[in-house]
Amino acid sequence: MRIAIFSEVYWPMVSGVSTTLTRTADALMRRGHQLRVYSAAYPLGGAADRPEVHRSAGRTFFLSPEVQWAAPDQDEITADLARFRPDVVHLATEFAMGYAGLRAARAIGAPIIASAHTDYERYAGRYGMRWAVGAGWIYLRWFYRHAHRVLAPSASFERHLRSRGIEHTGIWTRGVDADQFSPSFRSARYRSDLGIGPDDLLVGYVGRIAPEKGVERLLDAWESLAPRYPRSHLVFTGQGLMEPAIRRRALPRVHLTGMKRGIDLATAYASADVFAMPSVTETFGNVTLEAMAAGVAPVAMNAGGIGEFGVDGVNALLADPVDPGAFRDALDRLLGDAALRRNLAKAARTTALGRAWGPIYDQLVGSYAEAAAAGRPARAA
């Protein structure tokens, strides 16, 4: 198939959506499909760009400085898409690049698949923009109406979409590469470089260090627990708006390592004893599944997509999002119980081994083929 993907985020930008799309593009091309990806321009650090990418200039997005908000040239985008002649257009983000993709697909009559990745309602609350939610859903309902199907990463988020009037939904779930993320990457040197001894406890966080990720919840829990566990450390891997706030709080034994990729990222996961994910905005929870593949016991909020693969007391501890002290209590329980950490970590790894990407790619290609076969002209929607 000839597949065009429109997304504000893509390689080399690092986020759950970007990583998923980049990994998916690689897999589809290995399977013989032809890809064209339309995204914003990001600094490449001297590296060559990926050959499938068409870049549009943009500017830093004020809510997430790591994201480039594209300013696509619509005529150029439409002409390039027409030359590519896609069988299907996949709109993976809904705003600047997604809207340009929608217009271009309508102009050439290409069928559309959309995917919904972000819980904008919860994000709006974190950034004081709840006033925009109503208007936002008016736009999103209009936008998604042009797609043959709207794919959600989890059943819980699919239900959320349906509750907001998006009825033509489906599931595009997520997997994990259990060789890429594995307990074999655990590193005593990584720990010692941070001043963490072999008998100390390392609590790891991986992801954007941003308000919507519940970082304050984790910091509050750490402030309470750090004095009780003097041989424990909290390590943040990632970047984001809240890094200055973490430094200002100056809590004991808190480390900021910055962004990591590849083997360095796999090492950061596997070298932890506990993985902490305090977010209630995860529509799936890629990083938690990656930590589970690395053989690390996770503590997370019982909200969003974590229910696709996390089972409280079996392969994770899941905290009640309504109880303000539940996350702290769950983290306390894990820090204080080595046997529980071992049992959860073992079950977590088993869970990850059962979530290979292959069948998920098959499912996605099936959704593309369904849209292409339906042949619904996007301009008529």
C-alpha positions as CSV (number, residue, x, y, z in Angstrom):
1,M,0.0,0.0,0.0
2,R,0.9,3.6,-0.4
3,I,0.4,5.3,3.0
4,A,0.7,9.0,3.9
5,I,1.0,10.0,7.5
6,F,0.5,13.5,8.9
7,S,1.8,14.3,12.3
8,E,3.1,17.3,14.2
9,V,5.6,15.0,15.9
10,Y,8.0,12.5,14.3
11,W,11.6,11.6,14.4
12,P,13.9,13.0,15.9
13,M,11.4,14.5,18.4
14,V,10.9,12.1,21.3
15,S,7.4,11.5,22.7
16,G,5.0,8.6,22.9
17,V,3.2,9.5,19.6
18,S,6.4,10.3,17.8
19,T,8.1,7.1,18.8
20,T,5.1,5.0,18.0
21,L,4.8,6.6,14.5
22,T,8.5,6.2,13.8
23,R,8.5,2.6,14.8
24,T,5.3,1.9,12.8
25,A,6.8,3.6,9.7
26,D,9.9,1.4,10.0
27,A,7.8,-1.7,10.3
28,L,5.5,-0.8,7.4
29,M,8.4,-0.1,5.1
30,R,10.1,-3.4,6.1
31,R,6.9,-5.1,5.0
32,G,7.1,-3.5,1.6
33,H,4.6,-0.6,2.0
34,Q,5.5,2.8,0.6
35,L,5.4,5.7,3.2
36,R,5.3,9.5,3.0
37,V,5.3,11.3,6.3
38,Y,4.4,14.9,6.6
39,S,5.7,16.6,9.8
40,A,7.3,19.7,11.3
41,A,10.9,20.6,11.0
42,Y,13.1,19.6,14.0
43,P,16.8,20.2,14.6
44,L,18.6,17.1,13.3
45,G,21.9,17.7,15.0
46,G,23.9,17.1,11.8
47,A,22.2,13.8,11.1
48,A,20.6,13.1,7.7
49,D,16.8,13.3,7.6
50,R,14.8,10.2,7.0
51,P,14.0,9.8,3.3
52,E,10.2,9.4,3.7
53,V,9.7,12.7,5.5
54,H,8.4,16.0,4.0
55,R,9.1,18.8,6.5
56,S,7.2,22.0,7.1
57,A,8.7,24.9,8.9
58,G,7.3,25.7,12.3
59,R,7.8,27.4,15.7
60,T,8.1,26.2,19.3
61,F,4.8,25.3,20.8
62,F,4.3,27.4,24.0
63,L,2.8,24.6,26.1
64,S,5.4,22.0,25.1
65,P,8.7,23.6,24.0
66,E,9.9,20.2,22.6
67,V,7.1,20.3,20.0
68,Q,7.3,22.3,16.8
69,W,4.0,23.8,15.7
70,A,4.0,23.5,11.9
71,A,3.1,26.2,9.5
72,P,2.6,24.0,6.3
73,D,2.4,25.5,2.8
74,Q,-1.0,24.0,1.8
75,D,-0.5,24.2,-1.9
76,E,2.9,22.5,-1.7
77,I,1.5,19.8,0.7
78,T,-1.4,19.1,-1.7
79,A,0.8,18.9,-4.7
80,D,3.3,16.6,-3.0
81,L,0.5,14.3,-1.8
82,A,-1.0,14.2,-5.3
83,R,2.4,13.1,-6.7
84,F,2.7,10.4,-4.0
85,R,-0.8,9.0,-4.9
86,P,-1.7,7.5,-1.5
87,D,-4.1,4.6,-1.0
88,V,-4.9,6.0,2.4
89,V,-4.1,9.1,4.4
90,H,-3.5,8.7,8.1
91,L,-4.1,11.8,10.2
92,A,-2.2,11.2,13.5
93,T,-2.5,14.7,14.9
94,E,-5.5,17.0,14.6
95,F,-4.3,20.5,14.3
96,A,-1.7,22.2,12.1
97,M,-0.3,19.2,10.2
98,G,-3.5,17.2,10.6
99,Y,-5.7,20.0,9.2
100,A,-3.3,20.4,6.3
101,G,-3.5,16.7,5.7
102,L,-7.2,16.7,5.8
103,R,-7.4,19.5,3.2
104,A,-4.9,17.8,0.9
105,A,-6.7,14.4,1.2
106,R,-10.1,16.0,0.4
107,A,-8.5,17.8,-2.6
108,I,-7.4,14.5,-4.2
109,G,-10.2,12.3,-2.9
110,A,-8.1,10.0,-0.8
111,P,-9.7,8.0,2.0
112,I,-8.7,9.0,5.6
113,I,-7.9,7.1,8.8
114,A,-7.5,9.2,11.9
115,S,-5.9,8.2,15.2
116,A,-6.5,9.9,18.5
117,H,-3.6,9.9,21.0
118,T,-4.1,12.7,23.5
119,D,-6.6,13.3,26.2
120,Y,-7.1,17.0,25.5
121,E,-9.7,17.5,28.3
122,R,-7.2,16.5,31.0
123,Y,-4.4,18.5,29.4
124,A,-6.6,21.6,29.3
125,G,-7.2,21.3,33.0
126,R,-3.5,21.1,33.8
127,Y,-2.8,24.2,31.7
128,G,-5.7,26.4,32.9
129,M,-7.5,26.1,29.6
130,R,-10.7,24.2,30.6
131,W,-12.6,27.0,29.0
132,A,-11.5,25.7,25.6
133,V,-12.8,22.2,26.0
134,G,-16.3,22.8,24.5
135,A,-15.1,24.5,21.4
136,G,-12.3,22.0,21.1
137,W,-14.8,19.1,20.9
138,I,-16.8,20.9,18.3
139,Y,-13.7,21.1,16.1
140,L,-12.6,17.5,16.8
141,R,-16.0,16.1,16.0
142,W,-15.9,18.0,12.7
143,F,-12.3,16.9,12.0
144,Y,-12.9,13.2,12.8
145,R,-16.1,13.2,10.7
146,H,-13.9,13.1,7.6
147,A,-12.2,9.8,8.6
148,H,-13.4,6.4,7.7
149,R,-12.4,5.3,11.2
150,V,-10.9,7.0,14.3
151,L,-8.4,4.7,16.0
152,A,-7.9,4.9,19.8
153,P,-4.9,3.3,21.6
154,S,-7.0,1.7,24.3
155,A,-10.6,0.6,25.0
156,S,-10.9,3.2,27.7
157,F,-10.0,6.0,25.4
158,E,-12.3,4.6,22.7
159,R,-15.2,4.8,25.2
160,H,-14.2,8.4,26.0
161,L,-14.3,9.3,22.3
162,R,-17.7,7.7,21.9
163,S,-19.0,9.6,25.0
164,R,-18.1,12.8,23.1
165,G,-20.0,11.8,20.0
166,I,-17.3,10.1,17.9
167,E,-19.0,6.8,17.0
168,H,-16.9,5.4,14.1
169,T,-14.0,4.3,16.2
170,G,-11.6,1.3,16.4
171,I,-8.6,0.2,18.4
172,W,-4.9,0.6,17.4
173,T,-3.3,-0.7,20.5
174,R,0.4,-0.6,21.4
175,G,3.1,-3.2,21.9
176,V,6.7,-3.4,23.1
177,D,9.9,-4.8,21.8
178,A,11.0,-7.0,24.7
179,D,14.5,-7.4,23.2
180,Q,15.0,-3.6,23.0
181,F,13.7,-3.2,26.6
182,S,15.1,-6.0,28.7
183,P,16.4,-6.7,32.2
184,S,19.7,-7.6,30.4
185,F,20.5,-3.8,30.2
186,R,20.6,-3.3,33.9
187,S,23.9,-1.5,34.6
188,A,25.8,-1.1,37.9
189,R,27.9,1.5,36.2
190,Y,24.8,3.6,35.3
191,R,23.8,3.5,38.9
192,S,27.2,4.2,40.3
193,D,27.6,7.2,38.0
194,L,24.6,8.7,39.7
195,G,26.0,7.9,43.1
196,I,23.6,4.9,43.6
197,G,25.0,1.9,45.3
198,P,24.2,-1.8,44.5
199,D,22.0,-2.1,47.6
200,D,20.2,1.3,47.1
201,L,16.8,1.6,45.6
202,L,16.3,3.5,42.3
203,V,12.9,4.8,41.5
204,G,12.8,5.7,37.8
205,Y,10.5,8.1,35.9
206,V,10.8,8.2,32.0
207,G,8.8,10.7,29.9
208,R,8.1,14.4,29.4
209,I,8.6,16.2,32.6
210,A,5.4,18.2,32.3
211,P,2.4,19.2,34.5
212,E,0.0,16.8,32.8
213,K,2.3,13.9,33.7
214,G,1.5,14.2,37.4
215,V,5.1,15.1,38.3
216,E,3.9,17.2,41.3
217,R,2.2,14.0,42.6
218,L,5.5,12.1,42.4
219,L,7.5,14.9,44.0
220,D,5.0,15.2,46.9
221,A,5.2,11.5,47.5
222,W,9.0,11.6,47.4
223,E,9.1,14.5,49.9
224,S,7.1,12.3,52.3
225,L,9.0,9.1,51.7
226,A,12.6,10.1,51.1
227,P,13.4,10.5,54.8
228,R,12.0,7.0,55.5
229,Y,14.2,5.4,52.8
230,P,17.6,7.1,53.1
231,R,19.1,4.7,50.6
232,S,16.7,5.5,47.9
233,H,17.0,7.8,44.8
234,L,14.5,9.3,42.4
235,V,15.8,9.6,38.8
236,F,14.0,11.6,36.1
237,T,14.8,10.7,32.5
238,G,13.4,13.1,30.0
239,Q,12.9,16.8,29.4
240,G,10.1,19.3,30.0
241,L,8.7,22.4,31.5
242,M,8.9,21.2,35.1
243,E,12.7,20.7,35.3
244,P,13.2,24.1,36.9
245,A,10.5,23.3,39.5
246,I,12.2,20.1,40.4
247,R,15.5,21.9,40.9
248,R,13.8,24.6,43.0
249,R,12.3,22.0,45.4
250,A,15.7,20.6,46.0
251,L,14.4,17.3,47.4
252,P,17.0,14.8,48.6
253,R,18.6,12.3,46.2
254,V,16.7,13.5,43.1
255,H,18.5,13.3,39.8
256,L,17.7,14.7,36.3
257,T,19.5,12.8,33.5
258,G,18.0,14.6,30.5
259,M,16.8,12.8,27.3
260,K,18.0,9.3,26.5
261,R,17.6,7.2,23.4
262,G,18.5,3.7,22.3
263,I,20.6,1.6,24.6
264,D,21.0,4.5,27.0
265,L,17.2,4.6,27.4
266,A,17.0,0.8,27.8
267,T,19.7,1.0,30.5
268,A,17.8,3.7,32.4
269,Y,14.7,1.6,32.5
270,A,16.4,-1.7,33.5
271,S,18.7,-0.1,36.1
272,A,15.7,1.0,38.2
273,D,14.1,-1.0,41.0
274,V,10.7,0.7,40.8
275,F,9.1,2.5,37.9
276,A,6.9,5.5,38.9
277,M,4.2,6.8,36.5
278,P,2.0,9.3,38.3
279,S,0.0,10.5,35.3
280,V,-3.8,10.2,34.9
281,T,-3.7,11.5,31.3
282,E,-2.1,8.5,29.6
283,T,-4.3,7.2,26.8
284,F,-2.2,4.0,26.7
285,G,1.0,4.3,28.7
286,N,3.9,3.3,26.4
287,V,6.6,4.0,29.0
288,T,5.0,1.9,31.7
289,L,4.9,-1.1,29.3
290,E,8.5,-0.5,28.3
291,A,9.5,-0.5,32.0
292,M,7.6,-3.7,32.5
293,A,9.5,-5.2,29.5
294,A,12.7,-4.1,31.3
295,G,11.7,-6.2,34.3
296,V,10.9,-3.3,36.7
297,A,8.0,-3.3,39.1
298,P,5.7,-0.3,38.2
299,V,3.5,1.9,40.3
300,A,1.0,3.9,38.3
301,M,-2.4,5.6,38.5
302,N,-5.4,3.4,37.8
303,A,-6.6,5.7,35.0
304,G,-6.5,5.8,31.3
305,G,-4.9,3.1,29.2
306,I,-2.9,1.4,31.9
307,G,-5.9,-1.0,32.3
308,E,-5.1,-2.5,28.9
309,F,-2.1,-4.3,30.4
310,G,-1.7,-3.5,34.1
311,V,-3.4,-5.6,36.8
312,D,-3.2,-4.3,40.3
313,G,-1.3,-6.5,42.6
314,V,-0.3,-8.9,39.8
315,N,2.1,-7.0,37.5
316,A,1.8,-3.5,39.0
317,L,0.5,-1.5,41.8
318,L,-2.3,0.8,40.6
319,A,-3.3,3.8,42.7
320,D,-6.8,5.2,43.0
321,P,-6.8,8.5,41.2
322,V,-9.5,9.9,43.5
323,D,-7.5,9.3,46.7
324,P,-4.8,12.0,47.0
325,G,-2.6,9.7,49.1
326,A,-2.9,6.5,47.1
327,F,0.1,7.0,44.9
328,R,2.3,7.8,47.8
329,D,1.0,4.7,49.7
330,A,1.6,2.4,46.7
331,L,5.1,3.7,46.3
332,D,5.8,3.3,50.0
333,R,4.6,-0.3,49.8
334,L,6.9,-1.1,46.9
335,L,9.9,0.6,48.5
336,G,9.4,-1.4,51.7
337,D,8.8,-4.9,50.2
338,A,11.6,-6.5,48.2
339,A,9.6,-9.7,47.6
340,L,6.7,-7.7,46.2
341,R,9.0,-5.9,43.8
342,R,10.5,-9.2,42.6
343,N,7.1,-10.8,42.0
344,L,5.6,-7.8,40.2
345,A,8.7,-7.4,38.1
346,K,8.6,-11.0,37.0
347,A,4.9,-10.8,36.1
348,A,5.5,-7.5,34.4
349,R,8.1,-9.0,32.1
350,T,5.8,-11.9,31.2
351,T,3.0,-9.4,30.3
352,A,5.4,-7.5,28.0
353,L,6.5,-10.6,26.3
354,G,2.9,-11.2,25.3
355,R,2.5,-7.8,23.6
356,A,4.6,-8.1,20.4
357,W,4.2,-5.5,17.8
358,G,3.7,-7.9,14.8
359,P,-0.1,-8.5,15.3
360,I,-0.6,-4.9,16.0
361,Y,0.9,-3.8,12.7
362,D,-1.3,-6.4,11.0
363,Q,-4.3,-4.8,12.6
364,L,-3.3,-1.4,11.5
365,V,-2.7,-2.4,7.9
366,G,-6.1,-4.1,8.0
367,S,-7.7,-0.7,9.0
368,Y,-5.8,1.0,6.2
369,A,-7.0,-1.7,3.7
370,E,-10.6,-1.4,5.0
371,A,-10.6,2.4,4.4
372,A,-9.0,2.0,1.0
373,A,-11.5,-0.6,0.0
374,A,-14.4,1.4,1.2
375,G,-13.2,4.1,-1.2
376,R,-15.1,6.8,0.6
377,P,-14.1,10.1,-1.1
378,A,-12.8,12.3,1.7
379,R,-14.1,15.4,0.0
380,A,-17.6,14.2,0.2
381,A,-17.6,13.6,4.0
